């Protein structure tokens, strides 16, 4: 009887382990397809061509070709990144490129083509992963009002200095039916967009920043 009980216990623990593994894998697969539904077709190329400098980048996974439930935006292309931009957020220790062709790239975030270019009047939208592709926005929740966010325009040698004005207050659970609409006039603002909760497609987390100053370098 003791031997039977031991066998049953081993079997139970084995099944529990398998179940836990499947749950974790399902969650990861769910997140891996968070981004993609409303991006232009060019956002799914692999490897991706960087239109800003005409070179080919090889750090994009073949998963780029898989569409999914992206954080949706109004699909009216306004302008894409025409020069080379870099994003830097000191509090996060973040330094990444800004791409106009894909969100699924390591050390990079994606510029929404329907949003304005950095430094222009209106809202510039940047989309980044939270738990994959080097997770540029993994710790975005720790940003507080007053934190600096820098965008470097390497073509014109300008540094746009934004200040965080709101974080954690704009969480949109209806983004799939009510896509984000970026303003194209007014105060120069920066919207950092990612998923919430991390690893799910439930909502869009938006961090709001405003342009504080512009420096040359």
Secondary structure, DSSP 4 states (H G I P E B T S, - for coil): -HHHHHHHHHHHHHHHHHHHHHHHHHHHHHHHTSS-TTS-GGGG-SSEEETTTTEEE--B-GGGG-------B---------S-EEEEEGGGTEEEEEESS-S-BTTEEEE-TTSPPTTSSEEEEEE--SSSTT-TTTTGGG--TT-EEEEEETTTTEEEEEEEEEEEEEEETTTTTS-B----SSSEEEEEEEEESTT-SSEEEEEEEEEEEEEE-
